[in-house]
């Protein structure tokens, strides 16, 4: 199954990479690699990760305090957020109008 990032999720990813790059470029690279590893994992088995709200699922990014919030549609995985775990948990819910 293929995945697609929403524009908001793409912005989350860019902002996080920039933040880590400012501290250590190797951390930015490692973060991106870990995010793509987790996305590859959920593409192989999208229902492995728990539902946390309605049909929204959460996959944690290894070694970083980020979570990937997504839904499994009939033919694709839609990633709505790549979200720092310390951020307001209600804010990402506004990204999808249910």
C-alpha positions as CSV (number, residue, x, y, z in Angstrom):
1,X,0.0,0.0,0.0
2,X,1.3,3.5,-0.9
3,X,1.2,6.5,1.4
4,X,0.6,10.2,0.8
5,X,1.5,13.1,3.0
6,X,-0.9,16.0,3.3
7,X,0.6,19.5,2.8
8,X,0.4,20.0,6.6
9,X,2.4,16.7,7.2
10,X,5.0,17.8,4.6
11,X,5.4,21.1,6.5
12,X,5.7,19.2,9.8
13,X,8.5,17.1,8.3
14,X,10.3,20.1,6.8
15,X,10.1,22.1,10.0
16,X,11.4,19.2,12.2
17,X,14.3,18.5,9.8
18,X,15.2,22.2,9.9
19,X,15.1,22.3,13.7
20,X,17.4,19.2,14.0
21,X,19.7,20.5,11.2
22,X,20.2,23.8,13.1
23,X,21.5,21.7,16.0
24,X,23.4,19.0,14.1
25,X,23.0,18.2,10.4
26,X,23.5,14.5,11.2
27,X,20.5,14.6,13.4
28,X,18.3,16.0,10.7
29,X,19.5,13.2,8.4
30,X,18.9,10.6,11.0
31,X,15.4,12.0,11.8
32,X,14.4,11.9,8.1
33,X,15.7,8.4,7.7
34,X,13.8,7.2,10.8
35,X,10.6,8.8,9.5
36,X,10.9,7.1,6.2
37,X,11.7,3.8,7.9
38,X,8.5,4.1,9.9
39,X,6.5,5.1,6.8
40,X,7.8,2.0,5.0
41,X,6.8,-0.1,7.9
42,X,3.2,1.2,8.0
43,X,3.0,0.8,4.2
44,X,3.8,-2.9,4.7
45,X,1.3,-3.4,7.6
46,X,-0.8,-0.3,8.0
47,X,-3.2,-1.7,10.5
48,X,-0.4,-2.7,12.9
49,X,-0.4,0.6,14.7
50,X,-3.2,1.5,17.1
51,X,-6.2,3.7,16.4
52,X,-6.1,6.7,18.7
53,X,-9.1,8.7,17.5
54,X,-11.9,7.6,15.2
55,X,-10.0,6.0,12.3
56,X,-6.7,7.9,13.0
57,X,-3.7,5.7,13.8
58,X,-0.4,6.5,15.4
59,X,3.0,5.2,14.6
60,X,5.9,6.4,16.7
61,X,9.2,7.4,15.1
62,X,12.1,5.5,16.6
63,X,14.7,7.5,18.6
64,X,12.7,10.8,18.2
65,X,9.7,12.2,20.1
66,X,7.5,12.3,17.0
67,X,4.5,10.4,15.9
68,X,3.0,9.8,12.5
69,X,-0.7,10.2,12.4
70,X,-2.5,8.6,9.5
71,X,-5.6,6.9,8.2
72,X,-5.9,3.8,6.0
73,X,-8.2,4.5,3.1
74,X,-9.2,1.8,0.6
75,X,-6.2,2.3,-1.7
76,X,-3.8,4.5,0.2
77,X,-2.5,5.7,3.5
78,X,-3.0,9.3,4.2
79,X,-0.5,10.9,6.6
80,X,-2.1,13.9,8.3
81,X,0.7,14.9,10.7
82,X,4.3,14.2,11.7
83,X,3.8,15.6,15.1
84,X,6.1,16.2,18.1
85,X,4.7,14.3,21.1
86,X,4.9,17.4,23.4
87,X,2.6,19.4,21.2
88,X,-1.1,20.0,21.9
89,X,-2.8,16.7,21.2
90,X,-6.0,18.4,20.1
91,X,-4.4,20.5,17.4
92,X,-3.8,17.7,14.9
93,X,-7.5,16.7,15.1
94,X,-8.4,19.9,13.3
95,X,-6.4,18.8,10.2
96,X,-9.1,16.4,9.3
97,X,-12.7,17.5,9.3
98,X,-14.7,14.5,10.5
